[in-house]
C-alpha cells in the first residue's frame, strides 16, 4: 500500500504543479476584475508558448498521467471496502481531470493558440480568443480542484487505515493471552 499511495500522491502533486504554472495566465483572467486587453494578450501569449513547445514535454506529462491512472486502478483489485471507497472516488476525480483536460483544454490550446496573430498589447482581443482564454482558465481551475480532491481522498484513506491499525493494536493489548491449563501427567 505504501508504494502505491506514494506514487498516486507524487503523480497527483506533479500534475497539480503543472496546472499551477498556468496561474501566470489564469490569475490575470479569472481573478482580476475588470479584465483588460493587456492581461488577455498576456494569457494568450502564455498559452501560445505552450502550444508551440516541444512535443517531448507533452509525452512526458502523458506518461505521468498513465502511471497515475494505472496505479489507482491497480489498487482496486484488492477489493477491500477502503480501496473501493477512497480509490473509487480518486479514480472518478482523476478521470474527470483527464477527460476535461483531454477533451476541452488541450484541443483549445492546440487549435486556438497554435498560431497567435502578431499584435500590440493595446489591441482589442477578439471575442473568440477572449472566450477561449476564459474557458481554458475555468478548465484549469476545475482540474486543480479535482486533483486536490484526489489528494484529500488519499490522505483520508491513510488516516482511516492508520486508525484501523491503532484500533487493532489496542484490541490486542486489551485481550489477555489465553492461559494454558496444566494437565495432570500420567505415570
ZIKABEL-V170962 format. One line per field, one symbol per residue. ss: DSSP state (2 for helix, 1 for strand, 0 for the rest). A space follows every 50 residues. Layout:
ss = ???
This chain:
ss = 02222222222222222222002222222200000022222222222222 20002222222222222222222222220022222222222222222222 22222222222200000000000000222222222222222222222222 2222222222222222222222220000000000000
